[in-house]
Amino acid sequence: MNWSECVMISTILPGEESVVVVGSMRFTVLSERTLRMEYSPSGRFTDAPSQVFFRREGKKTEYRREIREGKLRLETDCLVLKCAAENREDFENTLSVKMKETGQVWNIGEAPNGNLGGTLQTLDNIDGAVPLPNGLLNRAGYTIFDDSNTVLLDEKGWPYEREQGSRDLYFFYYGTDYKCFLREYFMLSGKVPDIPRWTLGNWWSRFYPYTQDSLLELMDAFREREIPLSVCVIDMDWHIRENPYHEGWTGYTWNRNLIPEPERLIAGLHERGLKTALNLHPADGIAPFEDGYREMCRDIGQDADQDRVIPFRLDDRKFAESYFKHLHEPKEKIGVDFWWMDWQQDNTFSIPGLDTLWWINHLHYCDQLKHEGKIPVILSRWSGPGSHRYPIQFSGDTIVTWKSLAFQPYFTATAANVGCFWWSHDIGGHMGGVEDGELFLRWIQYGVFSPVLRLHSSDNEFQDRRPWNYGNDIFSLCREAMRLRHALIPYLYSEMYACTEGCPIAAPMYFYHREEEAYQVPQQYYFGRYLIAAPYTSPADRENMHSHQAVWLPEGLYYDFFTYKTYVGSKVHGIYGDKSHIPVFARAGSVIPMAEYVSFGDTEEPAQLLLKIFCGCSGSYLLKEGDMQDRETMFELFHENDIIQFSIHRRQEEKYRKREYHLLFIGVGKPELVTAENGTFAFRQEYQKEKAVLHLYVTMEKGQERLQLCLKAGTPEADPVSRKIMEVKEFLKSCRISNALKKHIYNCLSEWKPLCRESEKLSLELSGFIRDIRQLVPDTVLCGLLEILTGCGCIELCNTAQSNVLLWNAEDMEGFTYSIQQELYWEIITEKGSVGNFRSIPLNREKDTEKKKLEINWFDLFCSVFGC
């Protein structure tokens, strides 16, 4: 096989006009903000693809160059490069790049400041947050990538070692436009490829010795309980494990005791609408008992009668071709859809500079390209820069704890900084820990708003990710969440298209916002381009019985995705919720496409489409459909004063079938008039006053191109005081205090207006009331009440390796203050102040030499204490 047939490798070289050669140095202008800078002892430069950079051509860019007295000056619209041009010492000592926009100068050998973190190869055995290695993005606004030590690929796509002593550096400038960096990086390294639509549904996986009948019965149990699945992964017990050659992790021969008819098992999964993968641990090679052993011996020239294990040498071309032909193809011919590469070893290949895991991922992904019309996908651990071309990434065997769950949202979003967009976690945790229904539910709810939702666990009989094993309450909510995941597939599939333009499925807030707050909220992230998720990752409080989260919302008007409650942006909001609630928010003007109905094993384009239309601002959304995303529907919302116009434009109408639309106009008053333009279309409507939601049901016939609706509807009435009272009522319902006290609190607050303040101060009535009940209610109940009533709050965030306490004062109240006492060796340092709109304070719990206590004073009524 010619491995260069991988579609991501480009043979187009930079034009001569983009290249400047001076002695043993070469400089290539790849764009106005990206440069390649090389030194070669021999003066022979390479344009062969490397492990990271598969493409060399860049953009045609105008620039100016000057060589005077042995010094090079090269200038684009964004950058000025300078370098003496005599020898390697000049390259290593005089190379510099100036960024014209900011005036910054980078000198070779300097590292940019403010690295925003990268990702790890695996989370195996990691319990909670750990420091992340450096990623590719820096707050300095530029990145230096040293590609000097990675392997190169020859004309047939096979790796070889670079010239010793050569340097190969890339300079990227992007300022605060981090998506710009990813676009430039992908231009050279290859884009994040699409993944099949069915990967966006729910996966089942477990390390467990299923028989073919028991596995099919399990899939039927999910279907009977109306929990949709799209993928069933078969872990390592599919193959023979007991043997005299190794411990049984590696295998390629069906275990006929468990699976006597592999064809029937895979056909049964396919008949249920499920795709399937087999697990592989290839490190122990191919033993003599394996199917395909004798054929491989013949291909590589080994005597099959000597009864010797064939070492796993995927860096040997003959081995690689025989390996895929005799071990993979027979399984693929009976229906295996993709492979789970479970490599856990260090580098074992002989080619200098060749990363073993990267090469395994590269070849297994490229081998899938032989299936015409099939979108390749594998499941494997991250293998460093360039691995974004081989989705999906598998994060390994995590521990079943709240700490592990809390780390995953931050870990997943931060991985976008290296182009890793498709992490798949063991939802529910893999091993260890203590089983907890609430933890399992919150993990699934996070999984709904993560790139891939894959249930998985060990073979411990007490660790089982079947949702119905956690009691009816948890089961019902898990089912609701997993059905929501399948309903979101139209949105996820469309957002996958944006990945190629540097817009991750899960992205840190600073990808879209430049405010300092965007860098201080590791508990939240963008899910696609239009939703902000901040899932609950800690248990509900034992006294107020609510989960607690804080979310910073940028400028604008936002809606809770589920309750449709509105929030004003440019503020931090405290969020309390019961087990059914997931903190997810949509900005006004967003249109979110969803499937109206979901069913087991079905991830195809829905015949009934639900559109959540968040009013209050104009906006649009482009729905992408089709195997090649070659069908588009544009939804456009225009909202000004009392007039709302909404249009559906199917751009390739001849490809579309009849479709029903359920339109949810959220945040509108009762409409006075609803009309349809461009023809008369049948529709029906319902209005929910309590939620300020208008339901419209319309149908577009096959081949129909456009539908436009016009509504005249006012803004729903807003009473902030009544809203706060209702929030207090909802909060009190679950609190573990007496019913009489709940009624007393609610009645008293209902009588007072204004509730919260007199000229930015807490009202005397409310202050006195809080003092009266201070000894009657737990601190967490009191904090919740004050958070709702005053817009002030605090929460400890344990998402990163360093715990932080987030403080906020959304309504600029006086009397909400903090005090920090920090013991540093023999000195105690004290800092006091008022809490402004936003403040993040690190605790540094792990440093023995730096003990810190943070005290929050709530209007001289009581204090909250964090830290040592």
Disulfide bonds with the S-S distance in Angstrom:
none
